[in-house]
Amino acid sequence: MADDLLDMAPETASRRAFLKTSALAGGGLVLGLMLPTASRVAQAAAAAPLFNPLAEPGAFSPNAYVRVGSDDQVTLVVDKSEMGQGVMTALPMLLAEEMDADWPRVRLLQAGAHEAYKNTLLGMQATGGSTSVRSSWLPLRRAGATARAMLVQAAAQRWQVDAAACSVEAGVVRGPGGRQARFGELAEDAARLPVPAQVRLKDPKDFRLVGRPLARVDVPEKTTGQAVFGLDMQIPGMLIASVAQPPAFGATVRGFDDSAARAIPGVHSVHRISDGVAVLAQDFWTARKGRDALKIDWNPGPNAALDDAGIMALFRKAGEQPGAVAWKVGEGEAALAPAAAAAGAKALHAEYALPFLAHATMEPMNCTAFVQKDRVDIWGPTQAQTMNQLVAGKIAGLPPHAVHVHTTLLGGGFGRRFEQDFVAQAVELSKASGKPVKVVWTREDDTRHDFYRPANLHRLHAVLDHDGRLQAWTHQIVGPSIFSRVFPQYVKDGIDDTSVQGAVKLPYAMPNAQTRYVLCNTPVPVGFWRSVGHSITAFTVESFIDELAHAAGADPYRFRRELLVHGDQRALGTLDVAAREAGWGKALPAGHFHGIAMHESFGSYVTEVAEVSVDAQGQVRVHRVTCAVDCGQVVNPDIVTAQIQSAVVYGLTAALYDRIDLHAGGVVQGNFDKYRMLRMDSAPRVDVHILPSTQAPGGLGEPGTPPIAPAVANAVFAATGKRLRELPLRPDLLKT
């Protein structure tokens, strides 16, 4: 029945307001609803609690569906990909709360790919930007309230009583005289009723599910191995592909000898594709053995001499121009000179550098595709189903709607699975071979052929007056633009918003401030990396704020607090809680030091205090991280805690260990021996404190990552007196 719903829902998505039908096998009630994207979140959050779906202007095309079956099962069909962020639990919780549904009978079903599921912010069906819960907060609650009202009305008509005399609890409608009926018994009758013009949402004080730490519904299958990830796909007649890709950015295949590969038992065929040469076999290890036997003559291309020094020289040259103004407060940079000339003023200057970073998802890139005469099927871990359809359709010579995307669970996304390179490889090879093909990358493939977090060069200037008060602040960012590659229409007047986010509209009260951006692309492909620009700008902004505090002779926490008293109060709240819970200013174990950083991203505020020690060899050890988060109203506090902890570990790995080094136009690092992950024996204790809030929900998948690197770097300064202005925080930097 769920499959029936998936097949019919997009095709019937033409009516305004809620769509209902009982045409499904087994009967039931189906509601279609619109989930707004981030561009509509603020508007939705300000909406009145009374909802009139028929009053919404314009054409209505649902992008989510609710089904109440005669078997009492409540199914939510939504297009969001589950990559560990908990949407399979959080989204049905919103629906079940307003329905008063029986929680064990509620589930989320992954939708297929269709125009009806388009994310209007991105112009496509995609998951990212920490928007899943933010965009669903009101619509899913309204859908639940609407379904509840229709089920209650069906019961009231059956019993010939006033609907106001009925109540609902755990999927059962109760009426006067002890009458009761389950949702499943009422679903067909409810489907015949008109959609109510208005429904009233619950007051949050009456929530029974939302705000509770309910167990995640995807955990049992993941822990027992029953969950299906991309690498788990098995299609009858399927071949496995291993692809030899260029050793340098821009390199191409000049020619190859595949005779040794074809001679290996089990090798099916060898194919030249757009970005390399692939070996197809019955199993992965045979395909990999065949790939290793290939003799490929690579044309090194125009970037064969590219290295790290060349990238930094490019940035420094580009930084000679001022760049486009992304943000200005007061007199901006014009205030620097007069402020510095005042008696007792202190002028500070700093340069920060950040490297390219790989995503390093635990599940390497993979995709299974089957190209047939009139359709393409794709099975895989993806964040961008519409892009899958466009890319696969172009390769197969079919319209996008002929491409059927079956989204699996994702073994980590972090923005990497928004890309289409691994999908294109599978489609090309299936078309060439006439067979279903699963492309499987090795860890080395994954590290050396990523779309990397952009490297950056930052120059900051500030002036403190004779009392240590901030008078002027300027920030120049030099680096590649992600949008210029994927969404060039969003680069306006030289500004890529993803490159400056976190360096504009700062929560601190500043009388004069200005941020400029110099767009400087390189041959290295860049893409969205967990928290995108925020992971870069938080390090530079919060490290420089710390430098100002020490120059002013002020405590770093108190210095920030003074800037926030007249600034953003939600930011101030997280700052105070994190400092208090970490024991800021109190005695620490010998050799331990605190560092603090605060950052807002994706509608959520996070302050982190890192407790750090540095040994005689310069090795940095993080013992404890105290986090305070204001993410608005909370759906599931356990998911909040897990996401913040995960984000800290992800960001800490990058802060302590990782960088992508370039040599001869390609990436040096391959496996985890050179591109390290934070291991359990080095992981700190991470305490998460959630601030109560009545604000609309903020994002959670990403906001915990940006503050960790500056918090640790600031603690390292407290421990050693050395200010590290580049990442990772390497021991050799502390010895210079």
N, C-alpha and C positions, 0 to 999 in steps of 0.2 A: 504494500500500500504506500509505503514511503516512496518507492520508486515511481509509482503512479503520480504522486504529488510532484516529484522532481520533473517528470516529463511534461505535465500539463501546466504547471504554474506559470512559466514565462509566456507561454502562448496565449494565456487568457489575461495577461496583465495589461488590459486596455481601459478598464473602467476607472473613473475617479473614485477616490476614497477607498474604503475597504471592499475587497472582492470576496464574495462568498459563493460556494458551490457545494452540492452534495452528490456530485456526479462520480465520486470515487468509488471504487469497489469496496464494499463493506460499509458504505455510508460515512457520514461525518460532517464536520463543519470546517471550512477552510476560510481563512482570512488572509488577504494580501495587505502588506503595509510598506511604507516607505521609511527606510533608515537614512536620515540625512548624514552628510559627511561633515568634516571639520568646519567647512565654510558656513554650515548651518547650525553648528553646535551652540554658538552664543545666542542666536535667535531663538532656538528651541528652548534653551535653558531659561529664557526670560518669559516663556509662554505662560498663560494663565492655566491653573489646574483643570479648568473645564476645556474639553477638547471636542471640537466639532469637525469631523473629517470631511463632511460634505461642503464645508465652507472654505476649504483650501483652494486657492486659485490655481489655474493652469491645469495642464494635462497631468494625470496621475499614473505613474508606472511603478507598481510595487517592486521592491527588491528583496523582500523577505516574506515568508509565508508561515502561518500557524495552522496546524491541523489538530483537531480534536476527534479522535477515532471512536468508533463504537466499542472498541476494546479498552477504553479509558486512557489510552496512550495520548499524551500531548507532545507533538513534534514541532520543533521550530526549525525551519529550513532557512539558512542564511549563508551568505557567500564568504564569510570571513575564514581565513586559513588559520588552523591551530598549529602554532610553532612553539608551544610551551608557555604562552602568555595567559592561558586559562580561559579563552573565550567559550570553550565548550561547556564550561560551568557558569561563568558570569552572565552570559547572555540569557540562557534559559532561566536563571534565577530572577532576572528582571521580569520576564514574562510570567513565571509561576507566582511571583509575589502578588501581582495585581489580579491574577486569575483565582488566587487561593487554590491552586492546583495541588495535587498530591505529588510532592517533589520526586519520589522514586519513579514516578510514571512520566516524568518530563525528560526529554532528550533533545539534543541539537543534531541536525543532519546537515552535512556539507552539501551545498548546492553545486550544481554544475556551472558551466560558463554560458552566459547569455547576456544580451544587451540589457535585459530587465534588471540585471544586478550591477549595473554600472555605478561606480563611485563618482558622483558629479564633481567632486573636488579635483580628482585626477583625470576625469574624462574616461575612465575605464574601470573594470572590475579588478580591484586590488586590495591588499591588506597592508597597512603600514601607517606610520606617523602617530602611533599610539592613539588611534581614533576609534577602535572597535566599540568599547564601552561608552566613550564620550558621545558617539553618534547614535547610540542605541538606547541611552538612558530614558528618554521620554517616549520615543516611538514604541519600544517593546513594552513599556508599562501601559501605554495607551492600548496597544493590541490586547494585552492581557485583560485590561479593564473592559474592553469592548466584548471580548469573548465571554467574560464572566457575566456581563449584563445580558447577553443573548441567551446564555444557558439558564440564567435565573428567570428570564422572561418565558422561556420554553416551559420551565417547571411550573411557573405561576399559572400559565394558561392551562396546562394539564390538570392542575389541582383547582383551577378556578378561584384563585386567591390573588391578593395584591402582591406584586413583586417586592414591595417594601417590607412585606411580612416574612420574606425568605432570607436565609443566610447561607454562606458558603464556607466550608472548611475542608481542606485536604481532598479536593476533587469531588465533594458531595454537596448537593444543594438540599437544604433542610427547610421545611415549611411548617405551618401551623398543624397541630394535632399529631406531631411525630412523623409527618411525611418526610421522605427523603428519596433522592435519586442521584445516581452517579452521573458524572459528566458524559460517559459513554452512552448511557441510556437516553440522554437529552440531546445528543449531538445532531441527529438528523432533524429533529423538530426545530432546533435552534437555527439550522441552515436555511430553513424556510422563512425565517423572520427578517424584517428589514433591519439594516444596520442602524443602531441608535444614533441619533443626531448629536448627543452629548454623553460623555461619560466622565465621572469624577475619579481622580486619582487619589490614592491613599495619602494621608498625612504620614511622613516618615516615622513618626512616633508609633504608628500602628503596624510597622513592618514586622513580618514574622520570619522571613527568609533573608531579605537584603540586610546586610550588616552582620550576618552570622558567618562563622568560619566553616562553611559546609565543605565536605571532602570533595576534591575534584573528581569529576566523573570519568576522566580519561586515564586516571592513575592505574586502576586495576589491570586494564588491558596492556598498558605499557610495562608494568612490573612483571606480568606473566608472559610477555613476549607475543601476545595475540594482536597487538596494535599493528596496523599496516602503515609502514613508511615507504617512501619511494623505492628504497633498495630492496624491499620485500616483495615487489611486484613479480608475479609469475604469470605469463601469458602462454597458452599453448603454441608451440612452434617458435618460441622466442629465441633470438640470438643475442649474445652479449658482445658489446663493442668496447674496445679500448682505443683511444685516439691519441696519436702522437701530434702534439701541438707545437707551434713555433717556439724556438728557444729565446727569441728576442721580440720585443714589441715592433710590429711592422714587418717581421720576417715572413717569407713565403716559400712554398715548395718549388724548387727548380726542377726536381726530378727525383725518382726513387726506384730502388730495386726491391721487389717483394718476393723474390723466388724462395729465399730461405724461410720466410714467414708462411708461404703457401705450402711448403713441404712439411710443416708441423701437423701431426695427426690432430684432427678436431677443428682445425681452422677452416672456416666456411668460405671466406672471401676477404679481399682487401679493397678498400675504396679511398680515393682521394676526394676530400670534401672541402668546403670553403675555408676551414681553418686548420687543415692538417691532413693526416693520413690515418685511416681507421682499419683495424683488424676485427673481423667478426668471427665468433666461434661459439661453440655450444656452452662454454662456461667462461668465467672471468679469467681464471689463471691461464687457460690456453690462449685467450685473446691477448692477455698481457705478454705472454711468452712470444706470441707472434709479433706483437708491436715491438718488442725488444730486438727482434731479428730483422726488422726493417732497416734498410740502408737508405737514408734520406739525404739528398743534397739540398741544403737550405740556402736560399738567397737571404743574406743577413738584413737587407733593407736599410733604411735611412738612419736607424737608431743604434747601430752596432757599437758605437762608442759611448752610448749613454751610461752615466754613472751618477752616484749621489752628489759628487762635487759639481757635476754639470747641472743638476736640478737646482741646487742651492745658488749657483752662479746665475742661473736664469731668473730665480726669484729676486736676487739682489739687484739685478739689472732692471727688472720690471718695477721694483720698489723705488726706483729713482723718480718715478712719476707719482704724484700724490694719490691718484685713484678717485673713484666716484664716491660722493658723500652718501652714506647709508643712514646716518643718524646725526642729529645736531641738537644740542641744548644750549640755550643762552648764546654767548658769543662764539662758542665752539673753539676751534684751534686759535682763533684770533685773541683769545684770552690768555694764552700761554705766556707770551713775552711780557705783557704788563704784570701778570701775577708773579712771574719769576723775578722781576725787577723790584718788587716791593721789599722793604726792609725785613730781614729775618726769614725770607722765603726759602724753600728748598725745592729745587727742580730735580726730577728723577727721570731717567731714561732706561729702557730695557728692551732687549731683543729676545724673542722666543722662537724656537724652531720645533716643528713636529714632523714626524716621518710618515710615509705611506704605511698603511696597515691592512693586513688581510682579514677576512671575516672569520676564517677557521671554524666553520660550523662543524659540529661533531659528525654529522652525516655529510660526506662529501657530495659534490654535485652529481646528480643522476636523473635520468628521465627515460621512460619507456614510451615508444610511439609505434603506431601501426597505420600506415598509409594505404588506403584502398581506393578503388576507382572513384567513389562518390563521397568518401568521408575519411577523416583522420581522427584517431583516438589517441589521446595523450594521458598517461598515468604518471603522476609525479608530484614532488613537493614544490609547490609554486606559490608565490605571493601575488602573481599578476596574470590572472586567467585571460583577460582580454588580450594582453600582449601575446600569450600563447597562441590564441586563435589567429591573430594577425600574422605572426611569424610563420606558424605552421601552414596557414592557408596560402601564403605567398609561395612557400617552397613547394607545396603540393599542387598549386594551381587551382585551388578551390576557394570558394567564398568563406569568410570567417565562420559563418553559422554552420558550416559543414565540419568544423573542428570541435570535437567533443572532449572536454577537459575533465578528468577524474582526479580531483585533488586528494592526495594522500596526506597523512600527518607529516609534518616537517621536523627533521632532526636539527632544529635551529634554523633561523632565517636571517635576522639581523640586517635585512636589506639585500643580502646576496641573491636570494631567490626571486627577487624582482627582475633580475636579468634573464636573458633568453638564449645565451650561447649554448648551454647544455641541452636545451629544448631543441634548438635548431639542428644540433648534431644528430639527435635521435630521429628527427623527422627526415633529414637528408638521407640517413643510412637506411631507414625503413623504405623510403621511396626507391633507393638504388637497389636494395636487395629483394624487395617484395615480401619481406618478412617483418613480423614484430621485432623491434630492436630495443634493447635496454643499454643505454650508454652509462658506464660506470667510471667515474674519475678516481684516480688514486689521491692520496693526501698531497703528494708532490704536484699533481695536476692542479689541485684545488688551490694551493698556495701560490703557484707560479702563474696562474691564469685567472686571477681574480679581477674584480673591479674594486679598486682599493680606496680606503679612506684617504682623502687628499692630504698630501704633505702641505705644510704651510710655513710662512715666515711672518712674524708679527713684530711690529715696532710700537711701543707704548711710551707716552710722555705724560707727566703729571707735575703739578706744582702744589705744594703745601704752604700755607701761610705760616707766620711766626708762631701761631698756636697749634700747628699741626693739622689744621683743617684743610680739606681738599678744595682747591680753587679752580683747577682746570684739569682736563683729562682728554687725551687724544689716543686713537688706536688705529693703526694702519694694518690691514690684512692683505697679504699677497699669497695667492694660491689658485689652484684649478677650480673650475666650476663644474659641478655635477649636472646642473640643469642645462648647461649649454650642450651637453651630449644627449640627455634624455627628453627634456622639455625646453628647447631653446626659446620658445615663445614666452617663458616665464622669466627670462633674463631681461630686465628692464633698465635702461639707462646705465648699463654696465654693472648692475647689481644682481647677483644671484643670492636670493634670500637664504638659501641653505648655507652659504659661505659666511654670512654675517650674523646668523641667528645666535643669540647668546652674547653678542657684542653690541647690540642695539637695545634701546628701551630698557636699560639696566634698572633693577629694582632699587638701587642706591640713589639717594638724593644728591645730585651733582649740579652746581650752579652753571658750569660750562663744560660741555663734553662734545666730542665729535668722533665718529668712526668712518673711515674710508676703506674702500675695497679696490684692489687691483686684480683684475681677472687675468690669470696667467696660466694657461693650459700647457700641459706637457704631453709627451708621447705615452705616458703611463695612464691606462684607463682608470677612471675613478667612478665610484658609485656610492649609494647610500649605505652607511655603516651605523650601527646602533647609536642613536641619538644625533646622527648626521653632524651638522656643524657645531652643535652644543658640546660635543666631547672635545672639540678643539678649542673653542673660545672660552669654555669654563676654565681650562687649564691656564690660559694666558691671563684672563681677567682676574681670576681669584688668586693667582700667584702674585700678580702685580699689586692687587689690593693688599696682600700680605706685606709686600715690600714697602708700601706706603705706611702701613701701620708701624713697622719697625723704624722707618725713617722718622716718624712722628714721635717715637718713644712710647707708643701706645700698645696695649694688649690687643692682639689680632681680633679676638672676639669683640672686645669693647669698641674697637675702631669701626668694625662693621656695624655694630649696633647703633653707633651714633649716626652712621650714614643711612640706616634704615628707620630710625625713629620718625624721620620726616619722609620716608620712602614707602616701600611696599610693606604693609602690615602682615600679610601672610608670610612673606619671606622672613620678617622679624620673628614671627611666631616659631618657625622651624629653627631659626638660629638660637633662640633662647632655650628651646626644649633640648636640642642636641647638646648644647654646652652644659646644661644642667645634668642631663642623664649621663654624659661622659665624665662628669666630675671635673669640668674645666677649672683650672686654677688650684685644684687640690693635688696633694702629693701623689706621684706615680711611682711604680717600682723603679729601682735604680736603673738608669740607662734608657728609660722610656720617656718619650716626649709626645706632645699633642700637636696636631695641625688641624685647621678647620677650613671648610669651604662651603659656600652656599650657591645654589643655582636654580633658576626657574626654567623649565622646558615643558612643552606640550601641555600647558595648563596646570602643571604640578610644581610644587616647591620642595626642594630637598636640601637639607644641610647635613653634612657628614663631618664627624670628628674622627681622625685616625690616630691611633696610639701606636707609635713606631719606635724601633730601636735600630741602630746602625753599628755593625761590628767593626773590628779593626781593619778588616779587608774591604770595608765599604759596602758590605752586603746589607740591604735594607730588609727588615722584617716587620710586617704589619701584624700586630697582635690582636687588635680589636678595632672595629669600626662601629661608631654609634651614629645611627641615622634618624633624622626626624623628617617626616613627610606630611605635607598638606596636599592631598590629592582630591580635595572636595569630598562629596559623599561617597562612602565606601560600599561596594557591593559585597565583597568577600575579603575580610581582613587577612586571611591566610594567603590569598593570592597576592595581595599587596605586599606582604612580608616576603613571599617567595620571589616576586619580581624585583624588589629592591635588593635582596641578597644576591640574586643572579646578576643584576646589573653591576653591583659592586665587584663581584668576582671577575666579570668580563672586563670592566674598566681597570681593575687592579692588575690583571694579566698584561694589558697593554702598557700600563704605567711602569711596571717593573721590568718587563722582559722584551717586549716585541717592537720590531721595526722591520720594514721591508728594505733590504739593501739591493742596489742595482749594480750590475757589472756586465759589460759587453751587451748592453741593451736589454737584459733580462733580469729576473729575480734570483737572488742567491739562495734564499731560504727554500726549503722543501718540506721536510717533515717536522714533527714536534721536537726533534733534537736541536734544531736551529731556530724554530719558531715556537717558543715554549708556551705552555699553558700553566696556569697556577694549579698546583697539585694539592691534594687534601692535607698533606703534612705541612704545607705552607699557608693554608687558608686561614684567615683570621676569624675570630668570633664576630658576627655581624648582628647587632641589636637594632631592631626597627621599632620606632615609636610613631604611631599614626595619630595625627592631630584631628580632633573632632571638627567637623565642618558642615555647614549647610550649603556650601557652594556646589555648583554642578560638578560632576566627576571630571577629573583631569586624566591625562594619560599615565600609564604605569610601566609599559614595556621598556621605556628608554630613560626616564628622568633620573634613575639611580646611578647611571654611569658617569655623567659629566663631573660631579663634584669629587670623585674619589682620587683622581690623579693630582689635582691641586692640594687636596687635604693631605695626602702623603708627602708631596713635595714640600709643603709648608712645615710639616713635622720634621722632615729631614733637615730643613734649615734650622729649626729649633734645636735639633740634636747636634748639628755639626757646624753651624754658622756659615755653611756654604749654600748659595742659592743656585739650584739647578734649573736652567731655563730651556732645557730640551728634554725630550722623552725618547727612549725610556730612561729611568733614573739609574744609570749604570754605575757600578762601583768605581770604574776608572775615572768617571767625572768627579767623584768625591776625592780622588787622590791628586788631582791637578791643583 
